[in-house]
Amino acid sequence: MIPTVTLWTLHELENKRLSETHLASEKAMKNYQRGEPSNTLYVKNLARTVELADLLAVFGAVLPPEIGLEALNIRHFTVGRMKCQAFVSFPTIDLASTALRHVHGVVLKDKPVVVVGGQHFDGMCI
């Protein structure tokens, strides 16, 4: 079941994104590579307090109005080795690429979100 969320706007994403210079100085950006185009994004550097609803609100901002949040497949890890990380799958590579451009570097709960393309998580689902 998808929680009720208020989607962020593209304007809000832009206002909460760190500048390239500031983002490059973040520890989480060490050895960062954008990755290859894929419909699945790897998301890291999430605050411990980030919840599924937060990820839906941020990544849902790039979905066209005719596509509902059900189109997103998010696997958010809150415990274990993958804690504070997630995989987000979109229906198309174009939507995932748009999300990478708009969400990478956005500050969510006091931490910049780091987004990488070209990731797979076959067999995992929410």
N, C-alpha and C positions, 0 to 999 in steps of 0.2 A: 504494500500500500504506500502511495506517495503522500508525504506530509503536505499540508497546506503551506505554501510559501508565497512571499511577495518577491517577484523577480526584480533584480536590479535592472537599471536601464544602461544602455551603452554609454550614456553621459556619466552615470555614476561610476562605471568601470574606469572610464578615462580619468575622472577626478581622483580616484583612489589608487591609480597606478603610479609607481615610483618612476622617476626619470631613469633613462638608461644608465647614466653615470652613477646615480645612487644605488640602483639595482646591482650594477657590476661590483660594487664594494661589499655586497652582502656575502657572508660566509657560505650560504646555501648555493651561491652562484659559482663557486669554485669548480673549474672544469666543465662549465655548462655548455652543452651542445643542443641546439634546437631540435634535432632529430629529423627523420624523414616523414613526409606526409603519410598519414594513416587516419583511420576513423577513430582510433583510440589514443587518448592522451594519458600520460603518466603525470601525476600531480604530487609534488612533495613540498616540504617546509610548511605543512599545515599546523596551525596552533592546536594544542590539545583540546581546546574548547570548541573547535569546529565540528559541526554536526552535518548529517546528510542534508537537512533543510538548507543550510548555508551553501553547500555545494550546488544544490539544485537551483537556488536563487541566483548564484553567480553564473554558472554555466548555462542555465536556462535563458539568460539574457540574450544570447546570440541566436536562439531558435526563432524562426519565423512564426508569426501568430497562428498559422494553420497547423503547426507541428506542436503537439503537447509535450509536457515534461516526461510522459511515458516513453518518449523516443530516446531518452537518455538512459544509459545503463551505467550506474555508478557503483563501484566497489570501494568503499571507504574503510580503511583499516584503522581501528582504534586501540588495538592491543597487539602485542607480539613484535616481531622483527620489522614488520611493515607499518608500525604505528605512525600516525600523522602523515600518511600517504594515501593516495587513491588512484584508481584508474577510472577514466570517464570515456565511454563509447558513445559516438554520435551515429546517426543513420547514414551520413555521408562523410567522405574525406573533406569536402569543401566546408562543411559546418565545423568539423574538428579544427581545420586550419584557421577558420575565423575565430573560434574560441581561443586557440593558442595566441593569436595576435591580440585579442582583447583582454584576456584574463591573466596572461603571464605578467607578473610584477604587481598585480593588484594586492593591496594590503587588506587582508581578511583577518579580523580579530588580532590586530597588531603585528602580523607577520606577512611578508610578501610571499605570495603564492608562486611557486616555480613550476612551469608547465613544459613538458617535453613531448614531442610528437614521435611517431613511429614505434609505439609500444603495443604489446599484445597481452591479453590475459585470457586465453582460451580456457573455457570450462568454468570460469569464475563468473558469478552473477550475484545480484543483490537479492 
